[in-house]
Amino acid sequence: MNAILRQKADQIIRESLAAVMPDRAVEKALKDFRSAGGRTVLVAAGKAAWQMAAAAVRVLGKVDDGIVITKYEHVKSEIPGVECREAGHPVPDENSFAATEKALEKVSGLSEKDTVIFLLSGGGSALFEKPLIPGEELQDVTKQLLACGADIVEMNTIRKRLSGVKGGRFGLACMPAKVYAVVLSDILGDPLDMIASGPAYPDSSTCEQAKAIVEKYGLQLSEKARALMEEETPKCLTNVTTQITGSVRELCQAAEKAAEGLGFVPVLLTDELCCEAREAGSMLASILRTHAKEGRKLCYIAGGETVVHLTGKGKGGRNQELALAAAPLLAGIPNACVFSVGSDGTDGPTDAAGGYVDGDTMACLKEKGLDVFAVLKDNDAYAALAAADGLIVTGPTGTNVNDVAVALVD
C-alpha cells in the first residue's frame, strides 16, 4: 500500500464528512421557529436522526415530547425530553415497527395549535415503518429489492404502498397539527417525496409506476401486497412545511476543497452517479490510467449512489465493491488510488464505511491467494479489502448525504 496516498485519502474523507454534519444546518433551519402556542413534539427518523435531534433540542431549548428512531449503535447519548430507539437497516425489523408505533402515539390527538418537528434523513425507509402487510413479508420484499439492483427511487415507490407512514401518510396522521419538516437529503436531485420514502410529503409516484417496477424485477408479492399497489397515496398535504438542509452536492464540494488543500487540482465528474458499483470503479481507474504519467496532482470526484446486483453470498457494500473493482486497472501504477465512502459511516451490512485501493492492492491480494474477479462475483469485497488493509472504518458519523468516490493521481 502507498502509505502517503492512504494518508491523503483519509484526510479528504475526514474533512469532507466534517463539512456535512447536520448540526449547523438544523440549527439554521430552526433558529426562527416559533411555537403556535401548543405542544411541540419532535420525531426524528433516519441514520442521522440522533445528531439532528440533539441539534434541534439545543436550538429549541426543550420539547414537550419526542422520539429518535435510528440505526443500531447510532445513539450517542440521552437527549432531554426525547426517547431514543434503535432499529434495523437496511431491512426493517420488529424494533422499526415498534418505534414507529410509538411515534404515531406521540402525534395522535394533537390540536391545530400543536407542532410536530419532523427531522428526516436517509435510512428512514427501513427505520420508520408501519407495514400494511405482515412484517416478515415486508422484510422479504425489501431483500428482493436490494438484491435485484433496483435504485432508491424504485425501491421507495414500492415501499410507500406497503406502509402506513410513507408516501405522505405520516403527515396525514399528524393532522390537524402543523408539521415542520427538516430533511437531510441522500437521494440525487433531492426529491422530497422519495427521501426516506417521503413520510410527510405528497407522493408524486403513481400506481402504474409501482406495478411497472414489480414487473420489471419480477418481484414476488402476495395478493394483499399486489392489491396495495393499486391504492393511491396522498397527493396533497396542507399541514406540512419542509426545508432541505444538505445533499450530496455539499459532500462533493467539501471533497473538492479538501483535495485543493492538499495541492490537488479537483475535477467534479458528477454529483448524480447512478450506475453499477463495479462500472463506477472501473471508470475511475480508467481515468487515472489516462492521466497517471502527466506529472500533475489530480483529483476526480463522483458523488451519488451506485447499485449492486447480488450474485454471491459474500459480505460487502456498494462503496467497497466500487473500490475493489478499480484495483485490476490500477495494478502497478504507483501514484494512483481510488476510494469510496458512505457519508453515514456504514456501507451495506458491515462495520466499514467504504474501501480504498491503489497500485499495490492487486499484488497484495495475489500474494494472499485471492482472485479479485472471483471475490467480486461472490460480492465479498469486505474480506478482500480487509486482507489488503483497504477498509475505511469511520464508525457512525451522524450524517447521511449519500456517497462520494474519489480518484487521486499524486
Buried (B, 14 or more C-beta within 10 A) or exposed (E): BBEEBBEBBBBBBEBBBEBBBBBEBBBBBBEEBEEEEBBBBBBBBBBBBBBBBBBBBBBBEEBBBBBBBBBBEBBEEEBEBBBBBBBBBBBBBEBBBEBBBBBBEBBEEBEEEBBBBBBBBBBBBBBBBBBBBEBEBBBBBBEBBBBBBBBBBBBBBBBBBBBBBBBBBBBBBBBEBBBBBBBBBBBBEBBBBBBBBBBBBBBBBEBEBBBBBBEEBEBEBEEEBEEBBEEEBBEEBEBBEBBBBBBBBBBBBBBBBBBEEBEBEBBBBBBEBBBBBBBBBBBBBEBBEEBBEEEEBBBBBBBBBBBBEBEEEBBBBBBBBBBBBBBBBBBEBEBBBBBBBBBBBBBBEBBBBBBBBBBBBBEBBEEEEBEBEEBBEBBBBBBBBBBBEBBBEBEBBBBBBBBBBBBBBB
